[in-house]
C-alpha cells in the first residue's frame, strides 16, 4: 500500500490544532476499553463519531471530506478489500490494533464512502462475567447437540457471549470446533479443543458453501456467524438436528420474534416442515440488550432466555407461537428443563438490585405491562 494510505498519516484536523491519524483514533479504544467505547463511525460531511456507553459522541473537529475518508479508511481495509469496495460498494473485513480486534464495514452512500468500525476485545470474558440472570450457560456448554440462537440488535454483545461460551468449551472439552464468520471477530487459541475459524470472503465463498463443506470436516461444534437466508437457516437446522451443537445469531428483538423470523425465511407451503424441524433442533434462544448502568460506568446485559423443553417444542410444532411467552414467565425455577427468563423479569431484577435505573429499564422493556407486573412481584431478586 502506498505511503498516502498509511495508518500513521495525520490527516484529520481537530479543533485544538492537532491532527489525528486512524492509528490515533483506534488508540482511543485501547485507552478507554472496548466495553465502554464500542464503535467509530467515519462519514463524509460530519466529524468522526464514537459510540460511548451506547451514545454517539462526535469529535470536536472538521467535517470529514472525501480525501480524509480515504486516508482514514483505506489503511485498515487493505488493497484487496479496496478493490472489492470499488466493485461491490460494500465490504466487511477485520483489523487488529494492539489488544483489540476490529470488525469493519465500509459502504457507499449518498455522500460517498462511510465506515462503521466495531471494537472487539481480544480478552474473551468468562461466562460468569457476562451477566447471565441464571446458570443456563452451564447447561449450554455441556450440550452435545442442538441449535443455540443469540439474538438482539447490532451491538448487543451477541458475539461476546458466544465467544465466552466457546472459550469455556475450549478449556473444558476436547471438541472439534469450526466457525464461519463474516468477518472473524474474537480469536481463539488452541486449548483442549481443536478450533478452525473460517472467514466468509477470504476462506470460503458464503455461509451456505461453508456449511456444506463443514459436514465433511468432522465438527462437534459449529458457529455460524449469522443466518441470513433460507438456505443457511435450513442447513443450520439440519446440522443441529443431526448431532452437532450449533451457535448462530439473528437480528431480532425478542424470543417470540426470533421464532417468527425463522419461519418467515420460508414460503408458507414449507413452514409446517420447518416448524417440525425447529421443534426438534432448537435448544435455546437468548435475546440480549445492553442497558446503561446506574453508576454510569458502562453498560450491562439484560437477557431473555428460552429453553426449548418438551412444552416449548410442542408449541412450536403446533404453531402456537403466541403461547411461548407465558411459558417463559412461569418456567423460571433452577431446573435443567426450566431456567427461562423474560426480558421484563430480568430488567426488573436489575432495577431491584440497584444496577440500572427504573426509567432506563422501562425504555428497554418489550412489554410495559409485563414489566410493571415483574416490578410489583414480591419475589426476592436474588432468589429468582
N, C-alpha and C positions, 0 to 999 in steps of 0.2 A: 504494500500500500504506500502511496506517495506521502511525503512529509506533510503535504497540505492537510491530510486527514489523520494526523497523529493525535492520540489521546491526550497528549500534553499541550496541544495548541490552545493558547489562552485567547478565546475568541468572543466570549460573552461579557459585555461591559456592565458591571454592577454600578449602583448609584454611589458607592463610596470611592469610585475612581479606579477600583481594581478590575482585573479581567479574569474570568474563570474558564477553565477547560472542562471537558466532560469528565476528566480524571478528578478534578476538584469537586464536581457535583456528585460523583459517586462516593467520594471520600466522606461526604456528609452522612451517608447511610451508616458507614462504619463507626463514625463518632457517636451518632445518636442511637443506633441499634435498629435492626430491621423489623423488630416487633413494634416500634413506635413510628418509624418512617417507612412506609410500605411501597410508595411509588414515586416516580418522577415523570412528569408529562412535559414534552417539548413540542410546541406547536407554533407555527408561523403566525405572527400578528399579536402575540401575547408573551409576557415573560414566562420562563420555565416555572413549573409549579410542583411542589412536593405534596404528597398526601401524608399528613401528620396526625396520628390518632384519629384517622377517618376523615379529616377535613382537608380541603385543598388550600395550600398556602403558597402564594406566588412570591418569587424572588423580587427584591427591590432592584429593578434594573430595566434595561431597554427591552422593547419587544423583539422577539426573535424574527430575523428575516431569512430568506431562502439560503443564503450563503452560510449564515450561522447554523441553521438547521443541519445542513450537510456536514459542516465541520464538527458538530457535536454528535451527530448520529452515526455517520459513516465509519468512524474509527472503531466503534464497538460492534458494528454489524459485520464488517469484513467484505472482501471483494466478491466472494461467491454470492453472498446474500444481497449485495448491492445490485448485481445483475438480475437476481430473481425479483427484487423490488421493482426494477425498471420494467420487467416483463409482466409481472402479476399485480403490481400496485399494492402488494401487501407481503409481509414476510414475518415469520416467527423464528427467533433464534435465542441463544443464551450467551452470557458473557460473565467471566469470573473476575472479580476485583477483590483482592485481599481475602478476607474470610467470608465474602458474600457472593453467592451465585445470583445473577440477574436473569430474569426472563424478559425478553424484549419483543414487542410487537411494533413494527413500523408499517404505516399505511398512508395512502394518499387520500386527501380530502379536498374540500372546496378551496382552501387557502394554500394547499401544497402538501409537503411531507410532514408527518406527525409521528411521534413515538410515545408509547406507553412502556415504561421501564419498571418492572416489579422486582423488589428485593426479596431474596430467599436466603436466610442464614444457613451457613454450611453446618452449623452445630444443630443436629436434629434433637428436639426436646424429647424428654421421656414421656410416655403416656400419662404417668401420674401428674405431670405438669401441664398437660393440655387444657384441662378444665372439664373433663367428663363429669356429669352430675351423679353418676353411679359407677359400678365396676364392670359395665358391659364390655369394656375394652379387653378385659381378661378373658372373656368368652371368645371374643373375635380372634385374638392371636393364637388361640388353641384350636380353632376350627380347621378342618381338613378340606371342606368344600363349601360352595355357596357363594352368592353374589352379595358383596357389601358395598352399598352405594353411599357416597358422600355428596351432599347437595348444598346449595346456597349460592348467593350472588358472587360475582368475581370479587376476590379479596377477602372472602370469609374464612380463610385458613384451612380450606379443604386439603390442599397439598401437604401442608404441615402435619395435619392429623394423620393422613395416610402414611407419610414418611415415618412418623413416630411409631406407628404400628408395625410397619415393615422392618424398621430397625430393631424393634424388640424381638420379632420373629428371627431376624438375622442373628441376634445374640443367643437366643434360646433354642432354636430348632435347626436341624440340618435339612434345609429345603432348597429346591431349585427355583429361584425367583427370576422371572423375566418381566421387564416393564416396557411399555410402549408409551412414549411421552412426546409432546409437541409444545415446547422443547423439553429436554431434560431439566429438571429443577434441582431437587436435592440429590447429592452424590453419595452413594452407599459404598462402604469399604467391604471387603470380603471377610466375614467372620465365620460363624458356624454354617451359614447358608452360602450358596453359590449364586451370585446376582449378576444378571446381564441387563444393562439399560440400553434400549434402542431409541433413537430419536427419529421421529417421522420427518421425512425430507432429507435426512442425512444417511440413516442406516436402512430405512425401509420407506417405500413409496406412500403408504397410507396405513391407517389403523386396521382396516379390513385385511390388507395384504399381510401385515404383521401378525394378526391373529391367525390367519390361515397357515402361515409358516410355523407359528408358535406351537401348533398342535403336534408338530413333528420334532419339537425340541425338548420334550420331556419336562415341562414345568409342573411344579406343585402349586405355585402361587403366581398369579398374573395380575399386573396392574395396567389397566387401560386408561390412559390419561383423561379421555373424555369420550362419552358415547354421543356421536354427532349425527348418525344416520341410521336408517333401519337395518342395513347390513351389519354395521358394527354392533348394534343392540342385539340383533339375533345371534350373532356369533358369540358375543359375551355371555348371553343367557345360556347358550349351548355349552360353553366352557364351564360355567358354574354348575350346570346340571349333570355334567359328565365327570365329576370328581376333582375339580380344581377350586381352590379358593381364589376368588376374583375380586379385586378392588377397582372401582371406577367412580366417575363423577358426572353430575348433571347440574345445569344451572336452573334450579327450581327453588321456590321459597319455603316449601313445607313438604311433609311426608306424603300427604294425600295428593298434592300436585305432582310429586315425583312419579307415583304410580300412573296417574293420568297421562303424564308426559310420555312415559314409555309406551303406553298403548297408542298414543296419538302418532307415533312414528309409523304406524301400520294402517293399511286400509281397513275399513270396518269388517270386511269379509274375513280378515285374518286375525281379528282381535280375540276371538274365543280361544284360538290355538295359543296365542301369545300369553293370554291370561293364565292358561293352564301351565305353560312353561314357566311363567313368572312365579306362580304359586309354588312350584316345585323347587325353583332355583334360588329365589330371593332369600337371603339370610337376615340382613339388617339394612335399614335406611337411617342415615344420620344427617340431619339438616343443621347447618351451623350459621350463626350470626356472630359478628364481633361487635360488642357493645362497649362504649366508653366507661371506664372505671369511675367510681365515685370520687376517688382521691386524685383524679386527673392524670394518673401515671399509666397511660396507655389504655389498651382495651382487653377484654376477656371474652371467652367463648360462652355463648348460650346455645344449647343444643335441644333438638327434638329427635327422639330415638324411637324407631320402630323395630321390634324384634318379631320376625315373621314366624310365629309359632303356629300351631295347628289351626287355631281360630282365625288368625290373620290370613293364612293360606286359603282357608275356606272362603273367606270374604272376597279375596281376590279372584278365586276361581269362579264364584257365583256372581261376580260383577256387583258386589255390594260395597264399593269403594267408600261411599259416604259414611259407612259404619266403622271405619278403621279408627277414626279419631276418638270415638267413645271407648274403644278397647285400649287405646294408649292412655286414656285418663284413669283407667282402673287397674291395669296390669303393671303396677309400679313396684311391687314387692321385690326384695332382693333374692329372687329365684332365677335360675338359669333360663326358664321359659317365660320370664316376665322382664323386669328391668327396663320398662318403657318410660318415656318421658315426653310430655307435650312441651312445646316452646314456652307456653304461658306458665306452666308449672315451674320450669327451670328459671325463667325470669323472675317469678315471684320469690323463689328460693334465694336468688342472688340479692333481691331487694331486702329480704328479711335478714340476710347475712351482712347487710350494710356494705355490699360490694358495688352495687350500682344504684343510681337514683330512681325513685319511683316514676318520675316523669319520663326519664330515659327508657325505662322498661316498657312503659305504655306505648312509646313510639315504635318499639321493635316487636311488640306482640302482634301475632297474626289475627287473633280474635279477642276483642276488647272484653266481651262478657266473660269468656273463659279465664282471662287474666284477672278480672275482678274477683271471680269465684276462687281462683287459686290464692289470691291475696287474703281473702276472707277465711281461708281454711285455717283451722286451729292446729294443724299438724306441725310438729317441730321440724323446721327445715333441715336440721342435722340428722333427723331420723327418717326422712322421706326415702 
